[in-house]
Each structure stands twice: as structure tokens, then as C-alpha cells.
Amino acid sequence: MSKHEDWVSVFRTSTDYEADLVRDRLDDSGIPAVVLTQRDHAFNLTVGDLASVHVMVPPEQADQAVALLEEQLTDEELEEAALGADPDAPSANTPEEDSKLDSGHEHMDLGPPDEEGSEDESA
């Protein structure tokens, strides 16, 4: 069972990159968040029920997350943040941690299985 199973959606979009931006904003503010995508990437749909991408947070932090997302930043605040960003800063997460944030899975292993016929039971 995933630790994200009881989390609630605080943002819905049809694009992965927009959900990633929202997740990063929440995470930067101390609110843990994951992206749950229901997009059918095989057909690259961007409308309808097959294109939903949700940003999920723990239920006890949902109100705080919604309030943060409703805040409107001024142009000056955006410019100050952009100019203050370090383009050479190291990544905040390891590639494995990023895969967990993007999928909500505890672990994603894209390599070949260790043994013939073995499956990951934790999914």
C-alpha cells in the first residue's frame, strides 16, 4: 500500500509540467506533494477524463496548500525570486526521489527484473 493512498487532490490540470510546477511550489513551502497522472500518454490526450493530472497532498495540509496556491504573487515578487535563483544550484532531490514525487510510488525501478518471472509486490 502506498503512503500516498489517502492524500487529496488540491490542483488538477491536463499537463504534467504545470502539475510539476505546482508540486514544486508546495514542496518549497514545506507541504509534501506528489503528482498523480491519469493522462493517456500513448495518445497524448490533453482534454477530458483521460487527461487528468492531480497534485496530491496529505489531507491535514489540504487547506494550507489551497490557500498557498490561491496567493497571487506580484510582478516584483516574481522578478525578485527569478533574479535570486541560483542556476547552478544542485538538484533538491535525487533522480529516485524525483520519480517518487512524479508518480506517488514508493519506488520505481526501470531496470530489468532481478529474476525471471519475479514481480514487484509493492506496487
Residue frames as qw, qx, qy, qz and C-alpha x, y, z in Angstrom:
[[0.000, 0.889, 0.459, 0.000, 0.00, 0.00, 0.00],
 [0.398, 0.483, -0.018, 0.779, 1.32, 3.46, -0.92],
 [0.274, -0.400, -0.478, 0.733, 1.74, 6.05, 1.83],
 [0.093, 0.105, -0.173, -0.975, 0.03, 8.50, -0.55],
 [0.082, -0.354, -0.894, -0.262, -3.21, 6.49, -0.78],
 [0.136, -0.728, -0.620, 0.257, -5.25, 8.78, 1.49],
 [0.214, -0.293, 0.074, 0.929, -3.87, 12.03, 0.08],
 [0.344, 0.748, 0.514, -0.242, -6.27, 14.52, -1.52],
 [0.478, 0.416, 0.365, 0.682, -6.15, 16.46, -4.76],
 [0.138, -0.729, -0.244, 0.625, -5.63, 20.22, -4.38],
 [0.189, 0.640, -0.329, -0.668, -4.90, 21.03, -8.02],
 [0.716, 0.289, 0.626, 0.105, -5.99, 19.50, -11.33],
 [0.194, 0.687, -0.353, -0.605, -4.64, 20.22, -14.79],
 [0.914, 0.369, 0.135, -0.102, -4.18, 18.49, -18.12],
 [0.569, 0.684, -0.391, 0.235, -0.40, 18.97, -18.37],
 [0.853, -0.244, -0.297, 0.352, 2.36, 17.23, -16.47],
 [0.461, 0.261, -0.191, 0.826, 4.66, 20.27, -16.44],
 [0.295, -0.601, -0.023, -0.743, 2.01, 22.53, -14.84],
 [0.842, -0.484, -0.201, -0.130, 1.41, 19.92, -12.13],
 [0.781, 0.011, -0.256, 0.570, 5.19, 19.68, -11.59],
 [0.148, 0.481, -0.124, 0.855, 5.39, 23.46, -11.07],
 [0.584, -0.590, -0.067, -0.554, 2.56, 23.38, -8.52],
 [0.914, -0.282, -0.253, 0.147, 4.11, 20.38, -6.74],
 [0.608, 0.201, -0.243, 0.729, 7.46, 22.18, -6.55],
 [0.135, -0.578, 0.072, -0.801, 5.84, 25.34, -5.15],
 [0.779, -0.527, -0.115, -0.319, 4.10, 23.34, -2.44],
 [0.899, -0.097, -0.237, 0.355, 7.24, 21.34, -1.67],
 [0.391, 0.405, -0.203, 0.801, 9.33, 24.53, -1.45],
 [0.360, -0.564, 0.086, -0.738, 6.80, 25.82, 1.11],
 [0.148, -0.276, 0.837, -0.449, 7.16, 22.71, 3.27],
 [0.773, 0.129, 0.303, -0.542, 3.99, 20.97, 2.11],
 [0.337, -0.178, 0.880, 0.283, 4.72, 17.45, 0.83],
 [0.654, 0.501, 0.088, -0.559, 3.09, 16.87, -2.57],
 [0.431, -0.091, 0.819, 0.369, 3.08, 14.28, -5.34],
 [0.444, 0.333, -0.335, -0.762, 1.81, 14.28, -8.91],
 [0.534, 0.169, 0.824, -0.092, -0.76, 11.66, -9.85],
 [0.274, 0.350, -0.444, -0.778, -1.26, 11.50, -13.58],
 [0.640, 0.298, 0.676, -0.211, -4.19, 9.83, -15.28],
 [0.384, 0.674, -0.306, -0.553, -3.13, 11.08, -18.72],
 [0.902, 0.231, 0.353, 0.090, -3.15, 8.59, -21.53],
 [0.184, -0.718, 0.433, 0.512, 0.36, 9.32, -22.80],
 [0.519, 0.097, 0.762, 0.376, 0.01, 6.82, -25.64],
 [0.291, 0.697, 0.563, 0.336, -2.48, 9.13, -27.36],
 [0.299, -0.003, -0.110, 0.948, -1.19, 12.37, -25.79],
 [0.174, -0.735, -0.575, -0.315, -4.69, 13.47, -24.82],
 [0.223, 0.075, -0.324, 0.916, -4.98, 16.86, -23.15],
 [0.462, -0.194, 0.018, -0.865, -8.75, 17.09, -22.55],
 [0.809, -0.189, -0.377, -0.410, -11.36, 15.01, -20.78],
 [0.810, -0.522, 0.195, -0.182, -11.13, 12.35, -18.10],
 [0.941, 0.085, 0.028, 0.325, -8.14, 10.66, -19.76],
 [0.454, 0.601, -0.137, 0.643, -6.06, 13.81, -19.33],
 [0.492, -0.840, -0.041, -0.226, -6.32, 14.48, -15.59],
 [0.593, 0.230, -0.487, 0.598, -3.13, 15.27, -13.71],
 [0.521, -0.802, -0.219, -0.196, -3.59, 15.87, -9.98],
 [0.245, 0.474, -0.577, 0.618, -1.33, 17.35, -7.33],
 [0.738, -0.480, -0.460, -0.121, -1.96, 15.43, -4.12],
 [0.044, 0.531, -0.536, 0.655, -1.15, 16.43, -0.52],
 [0.218, -0.184, -0.881, 0.377, -1.78, 14.91, 2.92],
 [0.208, -0.697, -0.609, -0.316, -5.39, 15.61, 3.99],
 [0.445, -0.724, -0.326, 0.415, -4.32, 17.53, 7.10],
 [0.305, -0.417, 0.187, 0.835, -2.41, 20.02, 4.90],
 [0.312, 0.518, 0.668, 0.435, -5.01, 20.41, 2.13],
 [0.033, -0.941, -0.331, 0.064, -6.42, 23.73, 3.40],
 [0.372, -0.726, 0.252, 0.521, -2.92, 25.20, 3.78],
 [0.457, -0.003, 0.650, 0.607, -1.99, 24.01, 0.26],
 [0.220, 0.722, 0.591, 0.285, -5.13, 25.51, -1.31],
 [0.172, -0.944, -0.127, 0.252, -4.54, 28.83, 0.48],
 [0.438, -0.502, 0.430, 0.609, -0.93, 28.91, -0.77],
 [0.389, 0.233, 0.696, 0.556, -1.99, 28.19, -4.34],
 [0.100, 0.847, 0.508, 0.120, -4.61, 30.95, -4.22],
 [0.324, -0.741, 0.038, 0.587, -1.99, 33.55, -3.24],
 [0.582, 0.767, 0.145, 0.227, -1.24, 35.94, -6.08],
 [0.621, -0.355, 0.088, 0.694, 2.40, 36.98, -6.35],
 [0.205, 0.910, 0.008, -0.359, 3.18, 40.44, -7.61],
 [0.734, 0.636, -0.119, 0.206, 5.41, 41.00, -10.62],
 [0.009, -0.811, 0.493, -0.315, 8.05, 42.40, -8.25],
 [0.717, -0.394, 0.541, -0.196, 7.96, 39.25, -6.09],
 [0.928, 0.303, 0.208, 0.056, 8.28, 37.04, -9.16],
 [0.502, 0.778, -0.261, 0.272, 11.18, 39.10, -10.51],
 [0.297, -0.729, 0.546, -0.288, 12.95, 39.05, -7.13],
 [0.863, -0.165, 0.468, -0.099, 12.59, 35.25, -6.95],
 [0.844, 0.512, 0.069, 0.142, 13.82, 34.80, -10.52],
 [0.302, 0.821, -0.362, 0.322, 16.85, 37.07, -10.03],
 [0.440, -0.633, 0.557, -0.308, 17.66, 35.42, -6.69],
 [0.982, 0.028, 0.158, -0.098, 17.62, 31.89, -8.08],
 [0.261, -0.627, 0.677, 0.282, 20.95, 30.13, -8.48],
 [0.800, 0.414, -0.251, -0.354, 21.06, 28.40, -11.88],
 [0.475, 0.429, -0.754, 0.146, 24.00, 26.28, -10.67],
 [0.544, -0.370, 0.531, -0.535, 22.26, 25.09, -7.51],
 [0.032, 0.111, -0.990, -0.076, 22.28, 21.32, -7.04],
 [0.523, -0.306, -0.604, -0.517, 19.05, 19.41, -7.54],
 [0.486, -0.434, 0.382, -0.655, 16.92, 19.27, -4.40],
 [0.885, -0.086, 0.356, -0.286, 16.16, 15.58, -4.97],
 [0.319, -0.292, 0.838, 0.333, 17.93, 12.51, -6.26],
 [0.382, 0.100, -0.633, -0.666, 16.57, 11.02, -9.51],
 [0.284, -0.250, -0.924, 0.050, 14.94, 8.25, -7.43],
 [0.008, 0.444, 0.549, -0.708, 13.24, 10.83, -5.17],
 [0.280, 0.298, -0.237, -0.881, 12.02, 12.73, -8.25],
 [0.354, -0.066, -0.831, -0.424, 10.48, 9.56, -9.66],
 [0.181, -0.391, -0.832, 0.349, 8.60, 9.04, -6.39],
 [0.100, 0.438, 0.244, -0.859, 7.34, 12.62, -6.40],
 [0.319, 0.223, -0.476, -0.788, 6.16, 12.33, -10.00],
 [0.475, -0.072, -0.806, -0.345, 4.41, 9.00, -9.59],
 [0.651, -0.451, 0.180, -0.584, 3.43, 8.68, -5.97],
 [0.942, -0.020, -0.334, 0.029, 5.06, 5.24, -5.91],
 [0.659, -0.710, 0.217, 0.120, 7.43, 4.34, -3.14],
 [0.406, -0.480, 0.631, 0.454, 10.00, 3.09, -5.62],
 [0.758, 0.605, 0.012, -0.241, 10.27, 2.93, -9.39],
 [0.492, -0.421, 0.666, 0.371, 12.80, 0.60, -10.92],
 [0.640, 0.635, -0.098, -0.421, 13.01, 0.89, -14.68],
 [0.036, 0.522, -0.834, -0.172, 15.70, -1.76, -15.00],
 [0.646, 0.031, -0.698, -0.307, 15.20, -5.41, -15.89],
 [0.810, -0.496, 0.017, -0.312, 13.77, -7.73, -13.23],
 [0.278, -0.636, 0.712, -0.099, 16.28, -9.45, -10.96],
 [0.353, -0.062, 0.933, 0.037, 14.87, -12.89, -11.67],
 [0.240, -0.101, -0.722, -0.641, 12.79, -14.30, -14.49],
 [0.426, -0.481, -0.715, -0.277, 9.09, -14.04, -13.57],
 [0.327, -0.422, -0.550, 0.642, 9.55, -12.00, -10.41],
 [0.008, -0.733, -0.361, -0.577, 7.26, -9.04, -9.95],
 [0.088, 0.211, -0.420, 0.878, 7.33, -6.07, -7.58],
 [0.285, -0.515, -0.807, 0.042, 4.66, -6.79, -4.98],
 [0.198, -0.438, -0.381, 0.790, 4.74, -3.25, -3.50],
 [0.040, -0.079, -0.381, -0.920, 3.03, -1.53, -6.45]]
